[in-house]
């Protein structure tokens, strides 16, 4: 059997659906089916039963999925030990970013890695929080920064901060936003985060709470794309409080007081199975130091 087959097996077991599992392991639904069939043929047992909502583990599947998780964890440990032979942390780690690198203190993180572990290569990938979580679970990323909480039992999260978010527009909108109600706010174009983002969830909550129905919506997949659209007066959008306060001080933005400020939890997330890997222990230590967290 192959490790990719075990990864697919675990993904289907956790998702209960071939299509969702395929997204996690970056495989098509037919490929997922083929992986499972090949594994079932090799093991000589049926792993899943089809049900109305997708699939569920058979009794044999329930027994074997725990072994599959242990095998994958052992493979990770083997790889980690192999790349740390000789006392040096080497190899590559992929880190997911859900916000701008400056806010996430990536520069300091890179400096510390460069000083302490010069043979470790770090790959950075910018994605919405939900995508980062899925990519970590699918073992395409090793760890990452995400907004909001961690709903998955196979991941561990470290809370880093509680940044506040508010709705901002361009500076010339100040007087209009100061007195704007739901009807006036509905007349604006809004820039909204794409799916897999707690920022989108926050915006939808505000729309529902205040009865706002935007005249037009521009969808973007990163905060960095939101900012220029807001500053240039193209749309209203949510913005982190440190950025909002900077724009307000420079008279380059205006806040919507009706909608207030709302917190979104910031976490550093990684797989539980990698918690003891030397490279992950190192990365966690550096992240905690950069964010000023006590041991």
C-alpha positions as CSV (number, residue, x, y, z in Angstrom):
1,X,0.0,0.0,0.0
2,X,1.0,3.6,-0.5
3,X,1.0,6.5,1.9
4,X,-1.2,8.5,-0.4
5,X,-3.8,5.8,-0.1
6,X,-3.7,6.0,3.7
7,X,-4.0,9.8,3.5
8,X,-7.1,9.5,1.3
9,X,-8.5,6.9,3.6
10,X,-8.1,9.2,6.6
11,X,-9.5,12.2,4.7
12,X,-12.6,10.3,3.7
13,X,-13.1,8.9,7.2
14,X,-12.9,12.4,8.7
15,X,-15.0,14.2,6.0
16,X,-17.6,11.4,5.4
17,X,-17.7,12.5,1.7
18,X,-15.5,11.6,-1.3
19,X,-15.7,15.0,-2.8
20,X,-14.7,16.9,0.3
21,X,-11.9,14.4,1.0
22,X,-10.7,14.9,-2.6
23,X,-10.4,18.7,-2.0
24,X,-8.3,18.0,1.1
25,X,-5.8,15.7,-0.7
26,X,-6.0,17.5,-4.1
27,X,-7.5,14.6,-5.9
28,X,-10.6,14.2,-8.1
29,X,-13.6,12.2,-6.8
30,X,-12.8,9.3,-9.2
31,X,-9.2,9.3,-8.0
32,X,-10.4,9.1,-4.3
33,X,-12.7,6.2,-5.2
34,X,-9.8,4.4,-6.9
35,X,-7.5,5.0,-3.9
36,X,-10.1,3.5,-1.5
37,X,-10.9,0.6,-3.8
38,X,-7.2,-0.3,-4.2
39,X,-6.8,-0.2,-0.4
40,X,-9.9,-2.3,0.2
41,X,-8.6,-4.9,-2.4
42,X,-5.2,-5.0,-0.8
43,X,-6.6,-5.3,2.8
44,X,-9.4,-7.6,1.8
45,X,-12.1,-5.7,3.7
46,X,-14.7,-3.1,2.9
47,X,-13.8,0.3,4.6
48,X,-16.9,2.3,3.9
49,X,-20.7,2.0,3.5
50,X,-22.6,4.4,1.4
51,X,-25.3,6.4,3.3
52,X,-27.7,9.2,2.3
53,X,-25.3,11.9,3.3
54,X,-22.1,10.4,1.9
55,X,-20.2,7.5,3.4
56,X,-19.5,6.1,6.8
57,X,-16.9,3.7,8.2
58,X,-17.7,0.0,8.4
59,X,-16.7,-1.8,11.6
60,X,-13.4,-2.8,9.9
61,X,-12.9,0.7,8.7
62,X,-13.3,2.1,12.3
63,X,-10.6,-0.3,13.5
64,X,-8.2,0.4,10.7
65,X,-8.4,4.2,10.4
66,X,-6.6,4.5,13.8
67,X,-3.8,2.4,12.5
68,X,-3.7,4.5,9.3
69,X,-3.3,7.7,11.4
70,X,-0.5,6.1,13.4
71,X,1.3,5.0,10.2
72,X,1.1,8.5,8.8
73,X,2.3,10.0,12.1
74,X,5.2,7.5,12.1
75,X,6.1,8.5,8.5
76,X,6.2,12.1,9.5
77,X,8.4,11.3,12.5
78,X,10.7,9.2,10.3
79,X,11.1,12.1,7.9
80,X,11.7,14.6,10.7
81,X,14.4,12.4,12.2
82,X,16.0,11.8,8.8
83,X,16.4,15.5,8.1
84,X,17.8,16.3,11.6
85,X,20.6,13.7,11.6
86,X,23.8,15.3,12.6
87,X,22.1,17.8,14.9
88,X,21.0,20.3,12.3
89,X,17.4,21.1,11.4
90,X,17.2,20.8,7.6
91,X,14.6,20.3,4.9
92,X,11.6,22.5,4.1
93,X,8.5,23.6,5.9
94,X,5.4,25.2,4.4
95,X,3.7,28.0,6.4
96,X,0.2,29.4,5.6
97,X,-0.5,33.1,6.0
98,X,-4.0,34.5,6.4
99,X,-3.0,38.2,6.6
100,X,-0.2,40.5,5.6
101,X,3.3,39.3,6.6
102,X,4.1,42.4,8.6
103,X,1.1,41.9,11.0
104,X,2.0,38.2,11.3
105,X,5.6,39.1,12.3
106,X,7.0,37.0,9.5
107,X,10.2,39.1,9.2
108,X,11.2,38.4,12.8
109,X,10.3,34.8,12.3
110,X,12.5,34.5,9.2
111,X,15.4,36.3,11.0
112,X,15.3,33.8,13.9
113,X,15.1,30.8,11.6
114,X,18.0,32.2,9.5
115,X,20.1,32.7,12.6
116,X,19.3,29.4,14.5
117,X,18.5,27.0,11.6
118,X,20.2,28.2,8.4
119,X,19.6,24.9,6.7
120,X,15.9,24.9,7.1
121,X,14.0,26.3,4.1
122,X,10.6,28.0,4.8
123,X,8.0,28.2,2.1
124,X,5.2,30.9,2.6
125,X,1.7,30.6,1.1
126,X,-1.0,33.3,1.3
127,X,-4.5,31.8,1.6
128,X,-7.8,32.4,3.4
129,X,-8.0,30.9,6.9
130,X,-10.3,28.1,5.9
131,X,-8.0,27.1,3.1
132,X,-5.0,27.1,5.5
133,X,-6.8,24.8,7.9
134,X,-7.7,22.4,5.1
135,X,-4.2,22.4,3.6
136,X,-2.6,21.7,7.0
137,X,-5.0,18.8,7.5
138,X,-4.2,17.5,4.0
139,X,-0.5,17.7,4.9
140,X,0.2,20.2,2.1
141,X,1.1,22.8,4.7
142,X,3.0,22.1,8.0
143,X,1.5,25.0,10.0
144,X,-0.2,28.4,9.6
145,X,-1.8,31.5,10.9
146,X,-5.6,31.6,10.9
147,X,-8.4,33.8,12.1
148,X,-11.2,32.5,14.3
149,X,-11.1,29.2,16.2
150,X,-9.9,25.7,15.3
151,X,-12.8,23.2,14.8
152,X,-10.7,20.2,14.1
153,X,-9.6,17.6,16.6
154,X,-6.5,16.6,14.6
155,X,-5.1,20.1,14.8
156,X,-3.6,22.1,17.7
157,X,-4.0,25.9,18.0
158,X,-2.1,28.5,19.9
159,X,-4.0,31.8,20.5
160,X,-1.9,34.8,19.5
161,X,-4.2,37.8,19.6
162,X,-7.7,39.2,19.3
163,X,-7.6,41.9,16.6
164,X,-10.6,44.1,16.2
165,X,-12.2,44.7,12.8
166,X,-14.4,47.7,11.7
167,X,-16.1,48.8,8.5
168,X,-14.2,51.5,6.6
169,X,-14.7,53.7,3.6
170,X,-12.7,56.4,1.9
171,X,-12.0,59.7,3.7
172,X,-14.5,61.7,1.6
173,X,-17.3,59.4,2.9
174,X,-16.8,60.5,6.5
175,X,-19.9,62.7,6.9
176,X,-22.2,60.2,5.0
177,X,-20.9,57.2,7.0
178,X,-21.3,59.1,10.3
179,X,-25.1,59.3,9.8
180,X,-25.6,56.2,7.6
181,X,-28.3,53.7,8.5
182,X,-29.0,50.3,6.9
183,X,-30.7,51.8,3.8
184,X,-27.8,54.2,3.1
185,X,-25.2,51.4,3.7
186,X,-27.1,49.1,1.3
187,X,-26.6,51.6,-1.5
188,X,-22.9,51.2,-1.4
189,X,-20.7,48.7,-3.2
190,X,-19.0,46.4,-0.6
191,X,-15.8,44.4,-1.0
192,X,-16.3,41.0,0.6
193,X,-13.9,38.2,1.4
194,X,-14.3,35.0,-0.5
195,X,-15.5,31.7,1.1
196,X,-13.2,29.9,3.7
197,X,-12.7,33.2,5.5
198,X,-13.9,34.3,8.9
199,X,-13.9,37.9,7.6
200,X,-16.7,36.9,5.2
201,X,-18.6,35.4,8.1
202,X,-18.2,38.6,10.1
203,X,-19.5,40.7,7.1
204,X,-22.4,38.4,6.6
205,X,-23.3,38.6,10.3
206,X,-23.3,42.4,10.1
207,X,-25.4,42.4,6.9
208,X,-28.0,40.1,8.6
209,X,-28.0,42.0,11.9
210,X,-28.5,45.4,10.4
211,X,-30.6,44.4,7.4
212,X,-27.9,45.6,4.9
213,X,-28.4,44.3,1.3
214,X,-25.4,45.6,-0.7
215,X,-26.2,47.1,-4.1
216,X,-23.0,45.5,-5.5
217,X,-20.4,43.1,-4.1
218,X,-16.7,42.7,-5.1
219,X,-15.2,39.4,-3.9
220,X,-11.5,39.2,-3.1
221,X,-9.4,36.4,-1.5
222,X,-7.1,38.6,0.6
223,X,-7.1,41.6,2.9
224,X,-4.4,43.2,0.8
225,X,-6.8,43.4,-2.1
226,X,-9.5,45.0,0.1
227,X,-7.5,48.0,1.3
228,X,-6.9,49.9,-1.9
229,X,-10.6,49.4,-2.9
230,X,-11.6,51.0,0.4
231,X,-9.1,53.8,0.4
232,X,-9.8,54.7,-3.2
233,X,-13.6,54.9,-2.5
234,X,-14.5,52.0,-4.7
235,X,-16.3,50.1,-1.9
236,X,-16.9,49.7,1.9
237,X,-15.1,46.8,3.6
238,X,-13.9,45.5,6.9
239,X,-10.4,46.4,8.1
240,X,-8.2,45.5,11.0
241,X,-8.1,48.1,13.8
242,X,-4.4,49.0,13.5
243,X,-4.8,49.7,9.8
244,X,-8.1,51.5,10.3
245,X,-6.5,53.8,13.0
246,X,-3.6,54.6,10.8
247,X,-5.9,55.6,7.9
248,X,-8.0,57.7,10.3
249,X,-4.9,59.5,11.7
250,X,-3.7,60.2,8.1
251,X,-7.2,61.3,7.1
252,X,-7.2,58.6,4.4
253,X,-10.2,56.7,5.6
254,X,-13.5,57.0,7.5
255,X,-15.1,54.5,9.9
256,X,-18.8,53.5,10.0
257,X,-19.8,54.1,13.6
258,X,-23.1,52.3,13.4
259,X,-21.5,48.9,12.8
260,X,-18.9,49.1,15.6
261,X,-15.7,47.0,16.1
262,X,-15.6,43.2,16.4
263,X,-12.9,40.8,17.4
264,X,-11.6,37.9,15.4
265,X,-9.3,35.4,17.2
266,X,-5.8,34.9,15.7
267,X,-4.3,31.5,16.0
268,X,-1.2,29.6,15.0
269,X,-2.2,26.0,14.0
270,X,-0.4,22.8,13.3
271,X,-1.1,19.1,13.2
272,X,-1.1,17.2,16.5
273,X,0.9,14.4,14.9
274,X,3.8,16.8,14.2
275,X,3.9,18.3,17.7
276,X,7.1,16.4,18.6
277,X,8.9,16.9,15.3
278,X,12.1,18.9,15.9
279,X,11.4,21.4,13.2
280,X,7.9,22.0,14.5
281,X,9.1,22.4,18.1
282,X,11.5,25.0,16.8
283,X,8.9,26.8,14.8
284,X,6.4,26.9,17.7
285,X,9.1,28.3,20.0
286,X,10.0,31.0,17.5
287,X,6.3,32.0,16.9
288,X,5.7,32.2,20.7
289,X,8.7,34.4,21.2
290,X,7.8,36.7,18.3
291,X,4.2,37.2,19.7
292,X,5.5,37.6,23.3
293,X,3.8,34.6,24.7
294,X,4.8,33.2,28.0
295,X,5.9,29.5,28.1
